[in-house]
Structures are given as structure tokens and as C-alpha cells.
Amino acid sequence: MKLTPLCTIGVLAVVSLLGCSNPSDIDDDSATNAAQDMTTLRFSYYWPATSNMSKEVFEPWAKQIETDSDGRLKVELYPSATLSKPEVTYDAAVKGTVDVGSQAHGFTSGRFPLTQIAELPGLSSSAIQMGCILQTLYDEGSIASEYEDSHLLFMYGAGPGALHNTNKLIQTPEDMQGMRIRHPSSVAANIIESMGASPVGLPVNDVYTSLQRGVIEGLSLPWGAIDTFKIGEITKYHTNIPFYSSAAMVTMNKDKYESLPDDLKRIIDDNSGMALAKKVGEILDAEDKSAVQNAKDSGHEIIEIPDPLNDPDWRDPLENGTQRYLADVNALGLDADGVYEKAKAASAACRV
């Protein structure tokens, strides 16, 4: 069959459209579209890159988010407070300076007064229990009002904070008279002050050099962090007492979360909540156990005070510190007593 000139022109047009395109142009377009579809989340935290929190929690979390989203979400990790200072990471996430941030509540004095009720002595004896208490209080709405300016991903808690010192073993509260003790939060500061010591507020990243320079003589910190931040190189005396428990959280910029399509929001949601709180607890409890053994193996002096609320030497100052903190929070017009009762109920339910 012989084609007419008009048909010939049509065929050539189709061929030029379909048969003459450059494959590399198609690949480039696909790559561009994929890059445009990908959302990068900058995750800032104070834990060192060598810490178990970074290697066993945050790095796997980032990889899981990327895997579940088929690469549409990418998480960039910024450990050791390289993107935001420890005490302003929550605000950085609120403002969008970072997209995701992890901060200990105690780094920002007075910002989370209801949440820090969970830090009071006698409520928690492990990191698993502490994380469960915090997440329970948040999930049931008792402390959720303190996070309305961000999108909370999950709570977590450390094991009980012991006392660690450079020059003497603390056996009773009287031994703390006049000492300069680093405190991790306003809760611990109240208790340290009730012992007659001077509480000093410092980010955990600054503790090592402060001990070296004599700015402080001791500190209250969970055992695992003693190894993580190399503080055991300086502190040789340890009072293993459940003095307080630290609260911490991972939160996300609200606008960033809301900007995601629903399927990506579900991926974030599926990698949030109680399961993460308990996973962190398992890792930190194992760290604490290992750090205690390391101190023993290194010949450090350790005294055990496992139940201070029933110890005649420690009971009164610990209870005084607790009541002082609750009174301060009540004075803000908040229901500290009600949250404390809920924290006790959560403590019983979360006991392991």
C-alpha cells in the first residue's frame, strides 16, 4: 500500500514523538521526580554518635523510617548536639530549626513541670518502667498539654540517677553538706538542696570538664551515662540510690508532620509511642547494669541504698524535696497532686 503525503507526515510525527526520545532524558526526569518526592528530616540529639542510644535506637529508627517509606523519607542524624544545643533542642523542633529532636526535660528548667513529676523518687526503679510511666501519662492526656506546640513521637526515661563523686563516698545526706553537685533537673535540684548541698545546673556534655576543673565535686546521673560520657574516669565513689529518674522525649516539628501525605504520617505514627519507649528502656537498663559492673571491676567504692524512702537517714529529705516540688507546681495553677496520683498509678501498672 502506498502512503499519501498526509499519512507520511503523520507517521513521521508519531515516530519523532515515540521513537526518538533519549533514554537518558527519561532517567533524569525520574531521578528528579524521586528527589522532589523525598522529604529529609534533620534529627538532632545530645547523645554521642558512639553511644548505644545513637547506634541502637536512633540509627535503626532512621533506617526503619526510610525503609517503610521506600526512600520517600530520609532522616539525617546530628548527634552530640551538633545542630542544636541540648537545652534548646525542643524549641528548635518547635521552630523548625530542626525537624526532629531529642531532649531531656531537665535541660529546660520549668518548661515541663507536670511531666517532671514522674522524675520524683519512689516512682521508678528502671528505665523501662520510667519510659512506660511517661508514655502512659502522655497517652492518657495528663501531660499532653505541655507538648501542644510540637508533634510528640515518643517519651523515654533513664534508670534511677545515682550519686557519683570525686573525693568521698556519700553514705548519708549529712555527707552532702556544702558540696557542689550537678543536677539534671529542677526535681533533682530540689532534692539535692534539701540535703544541704548546692545544686549546679550543667548540660551533661559539660560535666566531664567541670569535674576536672573542680567546678563541681559530684553529680547525680544514671549509671549508663557515666560510661557513655566517660565520667567514670574521674568519679571513683558512687552511692547507688534511686535518687530521681530522668525524663526525655523525641518530638517533631508540627508543621513538618502536617505537611506530609497521610501514608507518610502513618509511617511516622507506626514508629512512635509505647513500643519505642520500652525499647529505649531495655537498652538503657542494660547499659546501667554494665556500667555498675565496670565500676566494680575498676575498684571504685560503691554503697547500696536500694529503698531510700524507707531508710531513716534518707526518707525525710527525699519526701521534703518531693513535697517542695509538688507545691511549686501547684503554685503555677497546675494540678500537681492529681498528676502525682496518676503517676503513682502508672508506676504500679508499669512495674517490671
JOGIGI-V237130 format. One record per residue. RES is the residue in one small letter. SS is DSSP state (H for helix, E for strand, C for the rest). NEAR is the number of other ideal C-beta (glycine too) atoms within 12 Angstrom. D_CENTER is the distance of its C-alpha to the mean C-alpha in Angstrom with 1 decimal. Layout:
# JOGIGI-V237130
res=RES ss=SS near=NEAR d_center=D_CENTER
res=RES ss=SS near=NEAR d_center=D_CENTER
This chain:
# JOGIGI-V237130
res=m ss=C near=5 d_center=77.3
res=k ss=C near=6 d_center=77.5
res=l ss=C near=11 d_center=74.7
res=t ss=C near=10 d_center=75.7
res=p ss=H near=10 d_center=74.5
res=l ss=H near=10 d_center=72.1
res=c ss=H near=13 d_center=70.6
res=t ss=H near=14 d_center=70.2
res=i ss=H near=13 d_center=68.2
res=g ss=H near=14 d_center=65.9
res=v ss=H near=16 d_center=65.3
res=l ss=H near=16 d_center=64.5
res=a ss=H near=14 d_center=62.0
res=v ss=H near=13 d_center=60.1
res=v ss=H near=13 d_center=60.2
res=s ss=H near=12 d_center=58.9
res=l ss=H near=11 d_center=55.9
res=l ss=H near=10 d_center=55.0
res=g ss=C near=12 d_center=56.5
res=c ss=C near=12 d_center=55.9
res=s ss=C near=14 d_center=52.2
res=n ss=C near=10 d_center=50.3
res=p ss=H near=11 d_center=47.7
res=s ss=H near=10 d_center=45.6
res=d ss=H near=12 d_center=45.4
res=i ss=H near=12 d_center=44.0
res=d ss=H near=13 d_center=41.4
res=d ss=H near=14 d_center=40.4
res=d ss=H near=15 d_center=40.1
res=s ss=H near=14 d_center=38.0
res=a ss=H near=14 d_center=35.6
res=t ss=H near=13 d_center=35.5
res=n ss=H near=13 d_center=34.8
res=a ss=H near=16 d_center=32.0
res=a ss=H near=15 d_center=30.4
res=q ss=H near=12 d_center=30.8
res=d ss=H near=20 d_center=29.2
res=m ss=C near=22 d_center=26.1
res=t ss=E near=30 d_center=23.0
res=t ss=E near=24 d_center=20.6
res=l ss=E near=39 d_center=16.9
res=r ss=E near=28 d_center=15.5
res=f ss=E near=41 d_center=11.8
res=s ss=E near=38 d_center=10.5
res=y ss=E near=46 d_center=7.8
res=y ss=C near=41 d_center=8.7
res=w ss=C near=42 d_center=8.9
res=p ss=C near=26 d_center=12.6
res=a ss=C near=19 d_center=14.2
res=t ss=C near=16 d_center=15.8
res=s ss=C near=30 d_center=12.9
res=n ss=H near=30 d_center=12.6
res=m ss=H near=41 d_center=9.0
res=s ss=H near=29 d_center=10.7
res=k ss=H near=21 d_center=14.0
res=e ss=H near=23 d_center=13.4
res=v ss=H near=38 d_center=10.4
res=f ss=H near=40 d_center=10.1
res=e ss=H near=24 d_center=13.8
res=p ss=H near=22 d_center=15.1
res=w ss=H near=38 d_center=13.2
res=a ss=H near=31 d_center=14.9
res=k ss=H near=21 d_center=18.1
res=q ss=H near=22 d_center=18.2
res=i ss=H near=40 d_center=17.9
res=e ss=H near=27 d_center=20.7
res=t ss=H near=18 d_center=22.8
res=d ss=H near=22 d_center=22.7
res=s ss=C near=28 d_center=23.7
res=d ss=C near=15 d_center=26.4
res=g ss=C near=19 d_center=25.1
res=r ss=C near=26 d_center=25.1
res=l ss=E near=37 d_center=21.3
res=k ss=E near=25 d_center=20.2
res=v ss=E near=37 d_center=16.7
res=e ss=E near=24 d_center=16.8
res=l ss=E near=35 d_center=14.1
res=y ss=E near=33 d_center=13.7
res=p ss=C near=31 d_center=12.0
res=s ss=C near=26 d_center=12.7
res=a ss=C near=29 d_center=12.4
res=t ss=C near=22 d_center=15.7
res=l ss=C near=26 d_center=15.5
res=s ss=C near=33 d_center=13.9
res=k ss=C near=25 d_center=13.6
res=p ss=H near=37 d_center=10.4
res=e ss=H near=28 d_center=11.9
res=v ss=H near=23 d_center=13.0
res=t ss=H near=43 d_center=10.4
res=y ss=H near=41 d_center=10.2
res=d ss=H near=24 d_center=14.0
res=a ss=H near=33 d_center=14.4
res=a ss=H near=38 d_center=13.1
res=v ss=H near=31 d_center=15.5
res=k ss=H near=19 d_center=18.3
res=g ss=C near=25 d_center=17.9
res=t ss=C near=21 d_center=17.7
res=v ss=C near=36 d_center=14.9
res=d ss=C near=40 d_center=14.7
res=v ss=E near=47 d_center=11.1
res=g ss=E near=46 d_center=8.2
res=s ss=E near=43 d_center=4.5
res=q ss=E near=44 d_center=4.9
res=a ss=E near=47 d_center=5.3
res=h ss=H near=44 d_center=8.2
res=g ss=H near=44 d_center=10.6
res=f ss=H near=38 d_center=10.9
res=t ss=C near=31 d_center=12.9
res=s ss=C near=24 d_center=15.5
res=g ss=C near=24 d_center=17.1
res=r ss=C near=28 d_center=15.1
res=f ss=C near=41 d_center=13.7
res=p ss=C near=36 d_center=16.5
res=l ss=C near=39 d_center=16.7
res=t ss=H near=48 d_center=13.1
res=q ss=H near=49 d_center=13.3
res=i ss=H near=46 d_center=16.4
res=a ss=H near=51 d_center=14.5
res=e ss=H near=50 d_center=13.8
res=l ss=C near=45 d_center=17.6
res=p ss=C near=43 d_center=19.5
res=g ss=C near=34 d_center=21.1
res=l ss=C near=40 d_center=18.7
res=s ss=C near=44 d_center=16.6
res=s ss=C near=35 d_center=17.8
res=s ss=C near=34 d_center=15.3
res=a ss=H near=44 d_center=11.7
res=i ss=H near=34 d_center=13.2
res=q ss=H near=36 d_center=14.8
res=m ss=H near=49 d_center=12.0
res=g ss=H near=44 d_center=9.9
res=c ss=H near=43 d_center=13.4
res=i ss=H near=48 d_center=14.3
res=l ss=H near=54 d_center=11.5
res=q ss=H near=40 d_center=12.1
res=t ss=H near=36 d_center=15.8
res=l ss=H near=45 d_center=15.9
res=y ss=H near=40 d_center=14.5
res=d ss=H near=24 d_center=16.8
res=e ss=C near=19 d_center=19.8
res=g ss=C near=16 d_center=19.4
res=s ss=C near=31 d_center=19.2
res=i ss=C near=37 d_center=16.2
res=a ss=H near=24 d_center=16.3
res=s ss=H near=18 d_center=18.4
res=e ss=H near=34 d_center=15.6
res=y ss=H near=32 d_center=14.2
res=e ss=C near=14 d_center=17.6
res=d ss=C near=21 d_center=17.3
res=s ss=C near=34 d_center=14.7
res=h ss=E near=32 d_center=14.3
res=l ss=E near=42 d_center=11.2
res=l ss=E near=43 d_center=10.4
res=f ss=E near=38 d_center=8.5
res=m ss=E near=47 d_center=6.9
res=y ss=E near=51 d_center=5.9
res=g ss=E near=54 d_center=7.3
res=a ss=E near=51 d_center=8.8
res=g ss=E near=40 d_center=12.6
res=p ss=E near=42 d_center=15.0
res=g ss=E near=47 d_center=15.2
res=a ss=E near=46 d_center=18.7
res=l ss=E near=49 d_center=20.9
res=h ss=E near=47 d_center=21.8
res=n ss=E near=36 d_center=24.8
res=t ss=C near=33 d_center=27.1
res=n ss=C near=19 d_center=30.5
res=k ss=C near=24 d_center=30.9
res=l ss=C near=26 d_center=29.8
res=i ss=C near=39 d_center=28.7
res=q ss=C near=23 d_center=30.6
res=t ss=C near=24 d_center=31.0
res=p ss=H near=33 d_center=29.6
res=e ss=H near=16 d_center=32.8
res=d ss=H near=27 d_center=31.7
res=m ss=H near=35 d_center=28.9
res=q ss=C near=20 d_center=31.5
res=g ss=C near=16 d_center=31.3
res=m ss=C near=33 d_center=28.5
res=r ss=E near=28 d_center=25.8
res=i ss=E near=45 d_center=22.5
res=r ss=E near=41 d_center=19.1
res=h ss=E near=43 d_center=17.0
res=p ss=C near=47 d_center=13.2
res=s ss=C near=46 d_center=13.8
res=s ss=H near=35 d_center=16.9
res=v ss=H near=47 d_center=17.1
res=a ss=H near=47 d_center=17.4
res=a ss=H near=33 d_center=19.7
res=n ss=H near=37 d_center=22.0
res=i ss=H near=43 d_center=22.4
res=i ss=H near=43 d_center=23.0
res=e ss=H near=29 d_center=25.5
res=s ss=H near=31 d_center=27.2
res=m ss=C near=37 d_center=27.9
res=g ss=C near=22 d_center=29.7
res=a ss=C near=34 d_center=27.4
res=s ss=E near=21 d_center=26.1
res=p ss=E near=33 d_center=22.4
res=v ss=E near=27 d_center=21.2
res=g ss=E near=31 d_center=18.1
res=l ss=C near=33 d_center=16.7
res=p ss=C near=33 d_center=13.6
res=v ss=H near=43 d_center=12.9
res=n ss=H near=28 d_center=14.3
res=d ss=H near=25 d_center=17.6
res=v ss=H near=38 d_center=18.1
res=y ss=H near=29 d_center=20.2
res=t ss=H near=20 d_center=22.8
res=s ss=H near=27 d_center=22.9
res=l ss=H near=33 d_center=23.9
res=q ss=H near=17 d_center=26.4
res=r ss=H near=15 d_center=27.9
res=g ss=C near=15 d_center=28.1
res=v ss=C near=21 d_center=26.2
res=i ss=C near=35 d_center=24.5
res=e ss=C near=32 d_center=25.9
res=g ss=E near=44 d_center=23.0
res=l ss=E near=49 d_center=19.4
res=s ss=E near=52 d_center=17.3
res=l ss=E near=46 d_center=14.4
res=p ss=E near=50 d_center=13.5
res=w ss=H near=44 d_center=16.0
res=g ss=H near=41 d_center=14.0
res=a ss=H near=41 d_center=12.6
res=i ss=H near=43 d_center=16.4
res=d ss=H near=31 d_center=17.3
res=t ss=H near=36 d_center=14.5
res=f ss=C near=37 d_center=15.4
res=k ss=C near=22 d_center=19.1
res=i ss=H near=39 d_center=19.5
res=g ss=H near=36 d_center=21.7
res=e ss=H near=20 d_center=24.3
res=i ss=C near=27 d_center=25.0
res=t ss=C near=42 d_center=24.3
res=k ss=C near=23 d_center=26.9
res=y ss=E near=30 d_center=26.9
res=h ss=E near=40 d_center=24.4
res=t ss=E near=41 d_center=24.5
res=n ss=E near=35 d_center=22.7
res=i ss=E near=42 d_center=22.1
res=p ss=C near=40 d_center=19.4
res=f ss=C near=53 d_center=19.2
res=y ss=C near=49 d_center=16.1
res=s ss=E near=52 d_center=12.7
res=s ss=E near=47 d_center=9.3
res=a ss=E near=52 d_center=7.3
res=a ss=E near=49 d_center=3.8
res=m ss=E near=46 d_center=4.0
res=v ss=E near=48 d_center=5.5
res=t ss=E near=40 d_center=8.9
res=m ss=E near=44 d_center=12.3
res=n ss=C near=34 d_center=15.3
res=k ss=H near=24 d_center=17.7
res=d ss=H near=16 d_center=20.8
res=k ss=H near=31 d_center=19.6
res=y ss=H near=30 d_center=18.8
res=e ss=H near=16 d_center=22.1
res=s ss=H near=19 d_center=24.0
res=l ss=C near=27 d_center=23.5
res=p ss=C near=16 d_center=26.3
res=d ss=H near=12 d_center=25.9
res=d ss=H near=16 d_center=25.7
res=l ss=H near=29 d_center=22.7
res=k ss=H near=26 d_center=21.0
res=r ss=H near=17 d_center=21.6
res=i ss=H near=28 d_center=20.0
res=i ss=H near=41 d_center=16.7
res=d ss=H near=22 d_center=17.2
res=d ss=H near=20 d_center=18.2
res=n ss=C near=33 d_center=14.9
res=s ss=C near=31 d_center=12.8
res=g ss=C near=26 d_center=12.8
res=m ss=H near=28 d_center=13.5
res=a ss=H near=24 d_center=14.3
res=l ss=H near=37 d_center=10.9
res=a ss=H near=40 d_center=9.5
res=k ss=H near=30 d_center=12.4
res=k ss=H near=31 d_center=12.3
res=v ss=H near=47 d_center=9.0
res=g ss=H near=40 d_center=10.9
res=e ss=H near=29 d_center=13.9
res=i ss=H near=35 d_center=12.7
res=l ss=H near=42 d_center=11.3
res=d ss=H near=34 d_center=14.5
res=a ss=H near=24 d_center=16.6
res=e ss=H near=34 d_center=15.3
res=d ss=H near=39 d_center=16.1
res=k ss=H near=22 d_center=19.5
res=s ss=H near=22 d_center=20.2
res=a ss=H near=36 d_center=19.5
res=v ss=H near=28 d_center=21.8
res=q ss=H near=19 d_center=24.4
res=n ss=H near=24 d_center=24.1
res=a ss=H near=30 d_center=24.7
res=k ss=H near=19 d_center=27.7
res=d ss=H near=13 d_center=29.1
res=s ss=C near=20 d_center=29.0
res=g ss=C near=12 d_center=31.1
res=h ss=C near=29 d_center=28.6
res=e ss=E near=23 d_center=29.7
res=i ss=E near=31 d_center=27.6
res=i ss=E near=26 d_center=28.4
res=e ss=E near=19 d_center=27.2
res=i ss=E near=30 d_center=26.8
res=p ss=C near=18 d_center=25.3
res=d ss=C near=19 d_center=26.3
res=p ss=H near=35 d_center=26.4
res=l ss=H near=26 d_center=27.0
res=n ss=H near=16 d_center=30.3
res=d ss=C near=24 d_center=31.1
res=p ss=C near=14 d_center=33.8
res=d ss=C near=23 d_center=32.5
res=w ss=C near=34 d_center=28.9
res=r ss=H near=22 d_center=29.2
res=d ss=H near=20 d_center=30.6
res=p ss=H near=31 d_center=28.2
res=l ss=H near=35 d_center=25.2
res=e ss=H near=23 d_center=26.7
res=n ss=H near=24 d_center=27.8
res=g ss=H near=39 d_center=24.4
res=t ss=H near=35 d_center=23.1
res=q ss=H near=23 d_center=26.0
res=r ss=H near=24 d_center=25.7
res=y ss=H near=40 d_center=22.2
res=l ss=H near=31 d_center=23.3
res=a ss=H near=18 d_center=26.4
res=d ss=H near=25 d_center=24.6
res=v ss=H near=33 d_center=22.6
res=n ss=H near=20 d_center=25.8
res=a ss=C near=15 d_center=27.5
res=l ss=C near=18 d_center=25.4
res=g ss=C near=10 d_center=27.1
res=l ss=C near=26 d_center=24.2
res=d ss=C near=21 d_center=24.7
res=a ss=H near=31 d_center=22.7
res=d ss=H near=20 d_center=25.1
res=g ss=H near=21 d_center=24.8
res=v ss=H near=39 d_center=21.0
res=y ss=H near=35 d_center=21.4
res=e ss=H near=19 d_center=23.9
res=k ss=H near=30 d_center=21.8
res=a ss=H near=44 d_center=18.9
res=k ss=H near=25 d_center=21.7
res=a ss=H near=21 d_center=22.9
res=a ss=H near=34 d_center=19.5
res=s ss=H near=33 d_center=19.2
res=a ss=H near=19 d_center=22.7
res=a ss=H near=20 d_center=22.0
res=c ss=C near=34 d_center=18.8
res=r ss=C near=18 d_center=20.6
res=v ss=C near=20 d_center=20.8
